[in-house]
Amino acid sequence: MSEHADATMTDEVPEYDTPDGNAPAGDTAPRQRHPFEDLPLEEDGMPSGQDLMNGLRAVVDPEIGYNIVDLGLVYEVTKPARGQAHVLMTLTSMGCPLTEVIHQQCSVILGAMPGVDNVEVEFTFTPPWSTDMIADYVREELRAMGMNV
């Protein structure tokens, strides 16, 4: 670790990618936009269930390299109450060592959406996952890589 590392490490993310985290002199660049800034909200003040599901496409299964929605791992996303998102999903196998990683990624992505204050991720194995649940384009790409799906 360099001698300067301690002086610059903080828990906060700087607003600008500059050595001191401040705007460059004379900076007139537009502010950095939040990725979900323009997401339409429904009457409950939250994105639609479909928008929540689409957000989960950012969660990639680390072993397979494709998003959990197109792998068929997400069964449903609901909004049981104002500010709450509930994800019902499965894994490719029981005892998956990456369960916590996937859980955390789901929580971070959905929790970053406007109006979402609490995310619950529920894992189920009923019905059990099968390769039939994989989106066609993913199946074709996996087959092209030599996988039997």
C-alpha positions as CSV (number, residue, x, y, z in Angstrom):
1,M,0.0,0.0,0.0
2,S,1.4,3.4,-0.9
3,E,2.1,6.0,1.7
4,H,-0.7,8.2,0.3
5,A,-3.3,5.5,0.4
6,D,-4.4,6.2,4.0
7,A,-4.8,9.9,3.3
8,T,-7.1,9.4,0.3
9,M,-9.3,6.4,1.4
10,T,-12.7,7.3,2.6
11,D,-16.1,5.7,2.8
12,E,-17.6,8.3,0.6
13,V,-17.6,8.2,-3.2
14,P,-16.3,11.6,-4.5
15,E,-18.6,13.5,-6.7
16,Y,-15.8,14.0,-9.4
17,D,-13.1,11.8,-10.6
18,T,-10.3,14.2,-9.7
19,P,-7.5,13.8,-7.2
20,D,-9.4,15.8,-4.5
21,G,-12.9,14.7,-5.5
22,N,-13.9,18.3,-6.3
23,A,-15.0,19.8,-9.6
24,P,-12.2,21.0,-11.9
25,A,-11.8,24.7,-12.0
26,G,-14.3,26.2,-14.5
27,D,-16.1,22.9,-14.8
28,T,-19.4,23.3,-16.7
29,A,-20.0,19.6,-17.3
30,P,-23.4,18.3,-16.5
31,R,-23.9,16.5,-13.3
32,Q,-23.7,12.7,-13.4
33,R,-27.1,11.2,-13.8
34,H,-28.5,8.5,-11.6
35,P,-29.1,5.3,-13.7
36,F,-32.8,5.1,-12.6
37,E,-33.5,8.8,-12.6
38,D,-36.0,8.7,-15.5
39,L,-37.7,5.5,-14.4
40,P,-41.5,6.1,-14.4
41,L,-43.2,5.5,-11.1
42,E,-46.6,4.1,-10.5
43,E,-49.2,5.4,-8.0
44,D,-47.5,3.6,-5.2
45,G,-44.3,5.7,-5.8
46,M,-42.4,2.7,-7.1
47,P,-41.4,1.5,-10.5
48,S,-43.7,-1.1,-12.1
49,G,-43.1,-4.8,-11.5
50,Q,-41.8,-5.2,-15.0
51,D,-39.3,-2.4,-14.4
52,L,-38.1,-4.1,-11.2
53,M,-37.8,-7.4,-13.1
54,N,-35.8,-5.6,-15.9
55,G,-33.5,-4.1,-13.2
56,L,-32.6,-7.6,-12.1
57,R,-31.1,-8.1,-15.6
58,A,-28.1,-6.3,-14.1
59,V,-27.5,-9.2,-11.7
60,V,-25.3,-11.8,-13.4
61,D,-24.9,-15.3,-12.2
62,P,-21.1,-15.4,-11.7
63,E,-20.7,-19.0,-12.6
64,I,-22.6,-18.9,-15.9
65,G,-22.1,-15.3,-16.9
66,Y,-25.6,-14.5,-17.9
67,N,-28.2,-12.4,-16.0
68,I,-30.6,-14.2,-13.6
69,V,-33.7,-13.2,-15.4
70,D,-32.7,-14.6,-18.8
71,L,-31.4,-17.7,-17.0
72,G,-35.0,-18.2,-15.8
73,L,-34.0,-18.0,-12.1
74,V,-36.5,-15.2,-11.2
75,Y,-40.0,-16.5,-10.9
76,E,-41.7,-13.2,-9.9
77,V,-41.1,-9.7,-8.5
78,T,-44.0,-8.2,-6.5
79,K,-44.6,-5.1,-4.5
80,P,-46.3,-6.3,-1.3
81,A,-46.5,-2.9,0.2
82,R,-45.4,0.7,-0.5
83,G,-41.6,0.8,-0.7
84,Q,-41.2,-3.0,-0.6
85,A,-40.0,-5.2,-3.4
86,H,-40.2,-9.0,-3.1
87,V,-38.2,-11.3,-5.4
88,L,-39.1,-15.0,-5.6
89,M,-36.3,-16.8,-7.3
90,T,-34.4,-20.1,-7.5
91,L,-30.9,-21.1,-8.1
92,T,-29.4,-23.6,-10.6
93,S,-28.7,-26.0,-7.7
94,M,-29.4,-26.3,-4.0
95,G,-26.4,-25.3,-1.9
96,C,-25.2,-22.9,-4.5
97,P,-22.0,-21.3,-3.0
98,L,-23.0,-17.9,-4.6
99,T,-26.4,-17.5,-3.0
100,E,-25.3,-14.6,-0.8
101,V,-23.6,-12.8,-3.7
102,I,-26.8,-13.0,-5.9
103,H,-28.9,-12.0,-2.9
104,Q,-26.8,-8.9,-2.3
105,Q,-26.7,-7.9,-5.9
106,C,-30.6,-8.2,-6.1
107,S,-30.9,-6.0,-3.0
108,V,-28.4,-3.4,-4.2
109,I,-29.9,-3.1,-7.7
110,L,-33.6,-2.9,-6.6
111,G,-32.7,-0.8,-3.5
112,A,-31.2,1.8,-5.8
113,M,-34.5,2.3,-7.6
114,P,-36.6,5.2,-6.6
115,G,-39.3,4.4,-4.1
116,V,-37.8,1.1,-3.1
117,D,-36.9,1.1,0.6
118,N,-36.8,-2.6,1.4
119,V,-35.9,-5.6,-0.8
120,E,-36.7,-9.2,0.2
121,V,-35.2,-12.0,-1.8
122,E,-36.8,-15.4,-1.2
123,F,-35.2,-18.5,-2.6
124,T,-37.4,-21.5,-3.5
125,F,-36.8,-24.8,-5.2
126,T,-40.4,-25.3,-6.2
127,P,-40.7,-25.6,-9.0
128,P,-37.1,-26.8,-9.5
129,W,-35.1,-24.9,-12.1
130,S,-34.3,-26.6,-15.4
131,T,-32.5,-25.6,-18.5
132,D,-35.9,-25.3,-20.2
133,M,-36.3,-22.0,-18.3
134,I,-33.4,-20.4,-20.0
135,A,-34.1,-17.7,-22.6
136,D,-33.6,-18.9,-26.2
137,Y,-30.8,-16.5,-27.0
138,V,-28.9,-17.6,-23.9
139,R,-29.5,-21.3,-24.7
140,E,-28.1,-20.8,-28.2
141,E,-25.0,-19.0,-26.9
142,L,-24.3,-21.6,-24.3
143,R,-24.7,-24.4,-26.9
144,A,-22.3,-22.5,-29.2
145,M,-19.8,-22.6,-26.3
146,G,-20.2,-26.4,-26.1
147,M,-22.6,-26.7,-23.2
148,N,-25.3,-29.2,-23.3
149,V,-28.5,-27.2,-22.5
